[in-house]
Amino acid sequence: MQSQIPDSPILNYSNSSLEILYVAKAEDIQLLHYSVSKSIKNTINEIKCVTVIVPDSDQSRVKDSLRHITFPINVIPESLVVDSDVVELIKLKKPDRFGWILQQVLVAQYILNSNSKNILVVDADTVIINPQAWVGDDGVQILLPTYELHAPYYDFFQSKSAKYPVPQFSFVSHHMLIQTDIFKEVFGIWNGSVRKALNDALDYAAVGENSPFDLKYEIYAQYLIKNYSQLIKFVKWANLSQPVADFPYILGSENRIVELSKDYNSISFHHWNAA
């Protein structure tokens, strides 16, 4: 059976290194080990470093769980990335979505503070199973269009800047290459302040809206499409969503992963996917 997944459209990548970034917690430990291992294995670009941001109380446990991965991994506490007043702002205004929003803020703040030119952000519940070159020497990168256009995301972006398009695609792909210089341009709307962006987003959010904004993937991808379309190569998303309880069965067999890689680029083991 021949693979249905196209080869990477990025051909010249010898000088394009990247950092891999995760936000995780202790309950992600078993799956995180697989995810980090596969991200390292299936990234064709040179990997500069791997960073995992975790709650302060989970740092030792997560670091210990990743010790058998031969590639050096930097496990850092959340308190080194975001200030306590940002955490309290989320708790005050959107406590029911605290973890989901904090993850976005941690990713955004880390990228804004980073010296890495390129950062591959990967959700802790997602495993990349096909080799990929994410960005080329010319700055051309891949994006993986997804299916769900969630209007509140784009309403917020367009309310803040004319540099956002009427969306044709969504990009909540569970992993994304982000060029830090462009990401910093995005947050120039708020003078580089994630706190200001978060405050605006929380104020704009409709009461009762469960997913009112995205400060991680969509805020970057939509800006890239509008302002840097020449730097984009689209790749089929090809993500398989599975119940988290199934990951030992699926990931426990290398032959099973090889078979799945003929049709999929990644697998996400979502807690909400219970069947």
N, C-alpha and C positions, 0 to 999 in steps of 0.2 A: 504494500500500500504506500503510495507516495504522499508526502506531506501536502496538506491543503493550505498551509500557512506560507505566505510569500517570504522570500529571503529579505534580509534587512536592506532598506534602500540607502543606507548610509555606507559608503564605500571607502572613504578616506578618513580614517579616525586615529591614525598612529600617534598624533600629538594631542588628542582630546581625552584627557583624563577626567575623572569624576569622583565625587564622594557619594556614598550610599547612606541614606538617612532613614531611620525608623523612629517612631514614637510607640512605646510599648509599656506594659505593666506586667506584674508577676503572673497574672492569670494567662498571659500569652506565651509563657515560657516554652512549652513543648513545641507549639507551632512556630514560634519565632526562630527557634534553632533551625528548622527546616527552611524557613523563608530566607533567613540570612545566608545560609549555605548555598541555596539555589540562586540567589541574587548574585553572589560572588561568582559562582560557576558559570552563569549564563550572561554575564556582562562582558561584552567583547572589548569595550573601551578599557584602558588601564584604570584600575581602581586606586584612587589616592588614599582613601581611608573609609572605614565604616563607623558610623556613629549611631548609637541607640540612646534616646532620651527616655528616662523612666522616672516614676515617682521617687522621691528621695528615699523612702522606706523600702523600696524594692531594688535599689542599686546593687547591693551585694549579691542578692539572690539571682538577679538577671545576669550579672557579670559572671557568676559561677556557672550558670547554665550554658553559657556560650564559650566556656574555656576550652572545649575540645575542637573548636573551629580554629584551624591553623592560621588564618588571616587575622591580624591584629584588629580588635574591635574596641572602640572607645565607648564605654557606658557612662553617661553623665546624668546627674540629677536634674529634675525640672527646675529647681530653684536657681540653678546657674543660667537658665535660659529666660525665664519670665519672672517678673517681680511679683511679690505677694499681693500688691494692690490690683494687678490684672486678674489674678485668681479670684480675689474677693469680688471684683466687678462681675465676673461671670456668675458666681454663686448668688449674688444679689439680684441680677436681672434675668438670668435664665438657668436656675438651678436644676430644672428637669433635663437639661441638655448639657450639663456641665462637662462631662468627659469628652463629648463630641466636639464642643467648641474649644475646649482647652487643647485638644490635639491640633486643631487648625492653628491656634495661636502659637503653640510651641514650634510647629513647622515654619510658620511665617517668620517668627522672631529669629529662629536659628539661621535661616537663609539670609535674612537681612544683616546679621552679624558675621556671616561667614566670609572667609577669604577664598573659598573654593570657587572656581569659575563655573562649574556644573555640578548639580546635586540631583541624584536620582532618589526621589522620595518613594518609599514603598510602604503600604499599609501592613501592619503586623499580621493580619489574617490572610495575606495574599502571597502566593508562591509563584514565581516566574519559572516557567519550565522550558522555554525556548531561548537559545542564544540570540542576543540582540546588541547591535551597535546603536547607542542612544543618541549620540551627537557626533557630528563630523568636524574636521579641522576648519571648515568654512563657517561654522556656527549653525549649519542646518541640523535640525533635530527632528525626531519622530514625535507625532501625537497620535493617540488612539481614540478615535471618535466613539462615543457611547450613545445610548438610545434615549435616555430620559431627559427631556428639556424641562427643568424645574423653574418655573417663571420667577419666583421670588429672588433667586440668585441674580438673574439678569436685570430685573427691575432695580435692584440695589446698585449694581455696577453702573447702569445707565443714569441713575439719579445723581451719581457723583462725578461722572466724566463722559465727555463726548468721544473718548477714545475706545469706547466699547461698542461692538456691533449688535444688531439684531441677530441673535444666535441661530445658526443653521444646524449645529451639532452641539452635543454636550460632551464633557470630558471628565466625568467622575469615574476614572478608569482604574482606581486603586493603586496605581503607580504612575509616576510621571517624571521625565527629565525636566529640570528647571534650570535655566541659565540665570545666575544670580544677578548679573547687571540689569537684565530686563525685569526681573522680579523687583528689584529696587526702584526701577522706573514706575512700576505699578503703584508702589506704596508712596511714591512722590506726591500723590494726591493728598496724603496725610503727613507730608514732610518726613516720611520714613518711620512714622510711629505706628506700631501695631496697636498700641493702646487707643489711639485716636480712631483708627480704622474699626476696631472692635466696638468702641463706644458708639460710633455712627451706625454700625451694623445692628447693634442691639436696639438703638433708638428707632431705626427704620423698620425693624422686624414687626410683622403683624402679630397681634395677640393670638395665641393658639396655633401659630404655624410651627410645625415640628422641626423643619429644616429651613430656617429663614435665610441663611447666607452661607457662602463658601469662600473662605479666605486662603485656601490652599491650592486647589487644582483649577477650578473654573476661573477664579480671578486672574490667574496667570494665562491659561490657555486662550481664553476669549480675547485678552489684550494682545497676545501674540498673533492671533489670526487677523485682528484689525490693523496692527501696526508693523508686523514683521512676517507677512505671509510668505515672503521669499525664503524664510528660514524653516519652513515646515514641510515635512514629508509625512503623509498619512499612512498608518499601518493598521491592518485589521485588529480590532480589540481582541476578539476570540478569548474571552474569559469565561471559565466554567464556575458557576456558583454552586457550592455544596454545603450541607450541614456541617458544622464544626465537629460534631461527633464522628464524622466519617474520615477525618484526616489521617488517623493511624492506618486505616485500611488502604486508603489511596496512596499515601506517601510511603507506606511501608514496603512497597514493591517498586524497584527501579524499572522493571519491565512494564508495569502499569503506567508509570509516569511517561516512559518512552512512547507507549501507545497513545496516551492522551495528548502528547506533544505534537502528534500528527494533525490534530484538529484544533488545539488550543495553545495560546501563548502563556496563559496564566490560570491559576485556580484560586478562588477566594472562598475561604471557609467561614461564612458569616454566622454569628450567633443567632441572628433572626431567622436564618434559613433552617427551620426545624424539621423539614420533611424532604 
